[in-house]
Amino acid sequence: MTSLGDREARADHHHADIAGSCLFDRRVSAIAHVSVVAYFVNKVTRQSGCAACTRAARGRSAWRARVLHGTLSVVTCEQDQACGEQYSGDVKSVLLTEEQIRAKTQELGAAIGEKYRDIEGDLLLVTVLKGAVMFVSDLARAIPIPTQMEFMAVSSYGSATSSSGVVRILKDLDRDIQNLDVLIVEDIIDSGLTLSWLMRNLASRGPRSLNVVSLLRKPEAKKVDVDVALVGFEIPNEFVVGYGLDYGERYRDLPFIGTLHPRVYTD
């Protein structure tokens, strides 16, 4: 059994399907090596056995689909010596700079504010510990409407680099979410198994609406179809660290998102 609080034990980084229960209307777009995407869910279709998901979708206005494309130039640390100097050359390359992450977070915050501007009460941001803590902190400040935060910790049976999707809760929410507008804030989408479970679990609690925003998504790593409200960047299927993402609880404090030298995994 591995704890999803430890990113070393969770290459799933969860994500949402609602496979066989609720199907989000999905549009996918990709460009070049890396895509910058702002993707909005259009609707939720009802299927048998998904009353909770239907309740979560009730009262939601459709989100107009909008896709923003952009390519990234990977910077190797031989070219840029300011690549996590505190980690003695462990960082191999930078995929997303601090400036790119900041700009995208502001963009996502504005989109969320536009979507939820007419809701009753505050928007509740739900985050699974620990990887998305930095992202949710910055995102909350970029959203131009009142927000509140809740945190969960879960564990998943699986190997050190993958999740089986069999999940148990280590720390639950501290409040009832019935009739609240809930936005799950994620760091990265890999296989989609754990978030699929999480979406079903939270939907069963009767929120007024339930959506997902993720900073990163790896299309090549998915094991189940994943439909989320917003995605910041689509990245290659590589293990990444920084900006809250760790390997062995290290590298979370890097201000950028990058990859590690292979020797780090064998030392």
Long-range contacts (C-beta under 8 A, 24 or more apart in sequence): 1-155, 1-156, 1-157, 2-155, 2-156, 2-157, 2-158, 2-159, 2-160, 2-163, 3-153, 3-155, 3-170, 4-128, 4-129, 4-153, 4-154, 4-155, 4-156, 4-163, 4-167, 4-194, 5-129, 5-130, 5-153, 5-155, 5-170, 6-246, 6-248, 6-249, 7-130, 7-131, 7-241, 7-245, 7-246, 7-247, 7-249, 8-160, 8-246, 8-247, 8-248, 8-249, 9-158, 9-160, 10-156, 10-158, 10-163, 10-194, 11-161, 11-162, 11-163, 11-190, 11-191, 11-221, 11-239, 12-156, 12-158, 12-162, 12-163, 12-165, 12-190, 12-191, 12-192, 12-193, 12-194, 13-131, 13-186, 13-187, 13-188, 13-189, 13-190, 13-194, 14-128, 14-163, 14-186, 14-189, 14-190, 14-192, 14-193, 14-194, 14-195, 14-196, 14-197, 14-198, 15-186, 15-189, 15-190, 15-191, 15-192, 15-193, 15-194, 15-195, 15-196, 15-212, 15-214, 15-217, 15-222, 15-226, 15-228, 16-184, 16-192, 16-195, 16-196, 16-198, 16-199, 16-212, 16-226, 16-227, 16-228, 17-192, 17-193, 17-195, 17-196, 17-199, 17-224, 17-225, 17-226, 17-227, 18-50, 18-53, 18-196, 18-199, 18-200, 18-203, 18-227, 19-196, 19-224, 19-225, 20-47, 21-47, 21-49, 21-50, 21-53, 21-200, 22-46, 22-47, 22-50, 22-53, 22-54, 22-57, 22-203, 23-47, 23-227, 24-227, 25-227, 26-225, 26-227, 27-65, 27-67, 28-219, 29-67, 29-69, 30-219, 30-234, 31-69, 31-70, 31-71, 32-71, 33-71, 33-72, 33-74, 33-236, 34-70, 34-71, 34-72, 34-95, 34-233, 34-234, 34-235, 34-236, 35-69, 35-70, 35-71, 35-233, 35-234, 36-68, 36-69, 36-70, 36-72, 36-104, 36-232, 36-233, 36-234, 37-67, 37-68, 37-69, 37-217, 37-231, 37-232, 37-233, 37-234, 38-66, 38-67, 38-68, 38-107, 38-108, 38-111, 38-230, 38-231, 38-232, 39-65, 39-66, 39-67, 39-228, 39-229, 39-230, 39-231, 40-64, 40-65, 40-66, 40-111, 40-115, 40-229, 40-230, 41-211, 41-227, 41-228, 41-229, 50-203, 52-200, 52-203, 52-204, 52-205, 52-206, 53-200, 53-203, 53-210, 55-203, 55-206, 55-207, 56-182, 56-202, 56-203, 56-206, 56-207, 56-208, 56-209, 56-210, 57-209, 57-210, 58-208, 58-209, 59-208, 59-209, 60-209, 63-115, 63-229, 66-111, 68-107, 72-96, 72-100, 72-233, 77-258, 83-256, 83-258, 84-242, 84-251, 84-254, 84-256, 84-258, 86-253, 87-250, 87-251, 87-254, 89-261, 90-251, 90-260, 90-261, 90-264, 91-241, 91-242, 91-251, 91-254, 91-258, 91-259, 91-260, 91-261, 92-258, 92-259, 92-260, 92-261, 92-262, 93-258, 93-259, 94-256, 94-257, 94-258, 95-235, 95-238, 95-240, 95-256, 95-257, 95-258, 95-259, 96-233, 96-235, 96-243, 96-256, 96-257, 96-258, 97-256, 98-255, 98-256, 101-215, 101-243, 101-255, 101-256, 101-257, 102-138, 104-215, 104-232, 104-233, 105-135, 105-138, 105-139, 105-142, 105-215, 105-232, 106-142, 108-139, 108-142, 108-213, 108-215, 108-230, 108-232, 109-139, 109-141, 109-142, 109-143, 109-144, 110-142, 110-144, 111-230, 112-139, 112-143, 112-145, 112-183, 112-213, 112-230, 113-143, 113-144, 113-145, 115-229, 116-145, 116-181, 116-183, 117-145, 119-145, 119-181, 119-208, 119-209, 121-180, 121-181, 122-146, 122-147, 122-148, 123-147, 123-148, 123-181, 123-183, 124-148, 124-149, 124-150, 124-177, 124-180, 124-181, 124-182, 124-183, 125-149, 125-150, 125-183, 125-185, 126-150, 126-151, 126-152, 126-173, 126-177, 126-182, 126-183, 126-184, 126-185, 126-202, 127-151, 127-152, 127-184, 127-185, 127-186, 128-152, 128-153, 128-154, 128-184, 128-186, 128-198, 129-153, 129-171, 130-244, 130-246, 130-252, 131-187, 131-188, 131-244, 131-245, 131-246, 131-252, 132-185, 132-186, 132-187, 132-215, 132-244, 133-244, 134-243, 134-244, 134-252, 135-185, 135-187, 135-215, 135-243, 135-244, 136-185, 139-185, 139-213, 150-174, 150-175, 150-177, 152-198, 154-194, 154-198, 156-193, 156-194, 161-239, 162-191, 163-191, 163-193, 163-194, 164-193, 165-191, 165-193, 165-194, 165-196, 165-197, 165-223, 167-194, 167-197, 167-198, 169-201, 176-205, 177-202, 177-205, 177-206, 177-207, 178-205, 178-206, 178-207, 179-206, 179-207, 179-208, 180-207, 180-208, 181-207, 181-208, 181-209, 182-207, 182-208, 182-209, 182-210, 182-211, 183-211, 183-212, 183-213, 183-229, 184-210, 184-211, 184-212, 184-213, 185-213, 185-214, 186-212, 186-213, 186-214, 186-215, 186-228, 187-214, 187-215, 187-216, 187-244, 187-245, 188-214, 188-215, 188-216, 188-217, 188-218, 188-240, 188-245, 189-214, 189-216, 189-217, 189-218, 189-222, 189-226, 189-228, 189-231, 190-218, 190-221, 190-222, 191-221, 191-222, 191-223, 191-224, 192-222, 192-223, 192-224, 192-225, 192-226, 193-223, 193-224, 195-226, 196-224, 196-226, 215-243, 216-240, 216-257
